[in-house]
Amino acid sequence: MAKLRFLLLFLLLFIGVECKIGAQEAMIFGNAAEYKGSDIIFYTYSDYITETEYEVGRCKVERDGKFSAKLKVLETSFVFAHLGVYRIYFFAEPGKRYELVLPPREDKTEAQRLNPFFRETDLQVGIKNVDRNDINFLINAFDLRFNQDFDQIVQDAYRGRQHNIDSLITRIEEKFAGTGNRFFDAYREYRYGLLRQITFIKKSTATSKELFLNRPILYRNPAYMELFNLVYDKYFLFFSRTSQGNAIFDDISRYKSLGRLKRTLATDDVLSNDTLMEMVILKSLHDEFFSDNFSRSALLTILDSIYRTTTIPEHVIVAENIRNRITKLLPGFVPAPFSLNDVNGREVSLDRFKGKYVYLNFCTTTSYTCLKEFVQLEKISKQYKKHLEVVTISADDNIDDLKSFLENSKYDWTFLHFGNKPEILKDYDIRVYPTYFLIGPDRKMILSPAPSPEEGFERRFFQLLRSKGEI
């Protein structure tokens, strides 16, 4: 029922916006011989709290260098593509055609490709057929002017030196006001709000009342959302320190009640608007889930309550994205799927082991702890072969290192290499080696993280099998 409700709300959102723009799409095209044979995938963020990437179109660069694609954007949207060491971006408006000029090709090195935390360089892509009234020209010109002073002003503010911000804004507005582009007008307004906020000219409460309370939520405008995320950062913790807000902990962790939480938050006059309050709750749930301030199960209950009761399609999407992000490693939920290569080049997926327990571990063949525990893993693999698959994912830079290691050690459980999907280290939040998980026969997570062999995994697993009557 929840999925059906989500689809119905999303359909209403889609139809509503589509009617306004006449069911138009944006079109991109160009010629980039350097990229021939490459697939280019264009994304936008489905929401700016989780920054979940959502594909809006793709194309293949032909042998002659030509490429073209239709982009499914329902309103002016920030669109980007991962292109080697760059993340190219531009703003796409429905019904417009953009002739893109791609940057000189610069592929990632193997070390960069295998590093899931490597940050691509943001680069506003060139557009041949852009005019002075296009949103891309306007935002690029504004950002160049705005950023001339921004960094210095912020640094001076932290040193106690104040600038005349209003005078600066007046000078900038002399050049950019009066374009008639509502998206650009809002972009400038919230950029100025950001400047006032981080230079301490205005406190969060004042900014909230002036720029957010009883005003439309601009879900697709990055300037609006950047300021929103700053103003309401860790709002639960901030408001709980006030006399009227100290009930938040009981509302969430004791009663797990969205209704009680909303009544407490309503005592803060900056959240008297229900739509804004719900968005702030979603932002705060996302922030707090990775802290120790509230019970995670309680936060998840509140999130599910919003998902079930909200009448705002955008909030359904945000709630769905938050839920997907925070539950992927929780016991009882299905972890991220994967298909990785073994040393013989065969692709092995997690689904292959459905019906058996999987003791999943992330290791390197240069880690002393990993090598030490491989001896115990071999024993566990043989003793519980009927019920359990041991699967080791190697994060060695070179798959040949893993292959050489296995030829010399003769270990015969499943070894896979992360190289064709390096983002798996992010999916499983791997920070140290080794890290272990136990996944059930139904593909749901049981232990996250699981104890290592030296920490008593065998005893825990034996007790689990006995409790289920499997031995």
Phi, psi and omega in degrees: 000321180297316179298318179297318180296319178300315182295320180294317179294320179294322179297319178297318177299313182298313183296317182300313181287322182298321180297324182293326187255003177073031175057036182269159174237164171268153182234131174241149177202170179168188179219121182215086186301329180300333186260012185305136182087351183275145170266131177243123181249130181256136183233162162226174174271129176287339168203158184260009172271309179270343185053046176285126182282136182231123182289131178244354178171162178208160177207164175245134177281119185287174182300328180274004177092353182283146175212153176200153179199152171263136180250126181275086177240131184265346177204174179306124188222144172284117184240140182215164177216144177272116188228087182064234181279357182253152162245102180279148181212160171197173178256125182255130176250138179303138177088356182256156178246135183233122174267103187277143175247102184286150179289162175307139186293130176218095182288156175292146170291166179298322179295319178293319181296321182279349180269106183293349181256008176295131182259119177290155178277124177288133183216118176290118187290146178289147178230118185293316190263028183280145174243174188291345179262358180288145183300327180292317177297316183297311183291321179296314179296318180295314181299320178299317180289314183297317185285347176303320184255342191301306185299317181294319180298317180295316179299317180296322180299321179288341176268000178093005180261125183259145175253162175277088185295319182298322179294319178298315181298320179299318180295319179294318182295334177300332182266328191248349181289155173084020179283337183079004179266110186295323179297316181291323177300315179292322179302313180295315183301318183278339170292318177296321177298321177297317180298315179294325183291310187278352173259012173067014177291324177234141175277165183301323181298314180295318179297319180300314181293321185282319190249349184236320184294128177059030174235154181299144174276122183264080188299334186257000183264113186297329179292316176301311186290328177295316179291320176304311182295330178283312184297321184255022178298125179049046184298320181306311183293319179298311185288332181294343180278353178269161183297322181278345184257000184289355177279353184304319183298317177291319180305319185270299190283328182270308186265340182050046189242116175295321180299313179297319180298316180296322179294322178292316181293331181294343177286347174269115188292350176282351180241031180288347175272123185297320181295314178297317180302316182295321178294321178295321177299315179299314178301317183290323176299318179297317181295315190279343183296333182258017172247181179251021185279332184224157175296130180294321180295325179291317177299321179293323177297316178298317179299316179295327178296319177295316181302320183282331191252340184295147176253009184255111185305320179299326182285331173297317180296315179299314180299319178297316180294318177298314182299316179299321183288317188275343184260355189295338178243008180279142173305137180095352180243158182277123179285173182300131177288162175206156170225114184235160181270142169271183186290348177263006178084005178277138180274128182236127180254160177298327181298337180300333185260011179301135183103349176232156172290146178237119173265094187268130178222144178253125187217172166228153181278003176254358179273125180298319181296318178299311182298321179296320184277345176301327179298317178286326177298323179297318179296314180297318181301317182285320186289327185245028186302328181296326186251336195231138170250126172270126181233117179254126175255117182273132176256022175298143182301325185238128180295336178295330176296319178294317181299316179296319179299316182290326178296326182273329185268332180068018174297139188237014171277183187283121174245131179233158179246140186281357192302326181273358174210069184297339179293352178299332178293328174285318182303324182254012174051050183278121180239336179223158176240133359275158170230137188238150173221152172241121181248139184278170179301336179271010179075008178268146180292136177252309180234124183214102354284163176266154176295149176284169176305322181286341180266011174094029180301317185301318179296316180297319182290320177300317179296323179296313179298319180294318181297333180265003179071024183270350173219000000 
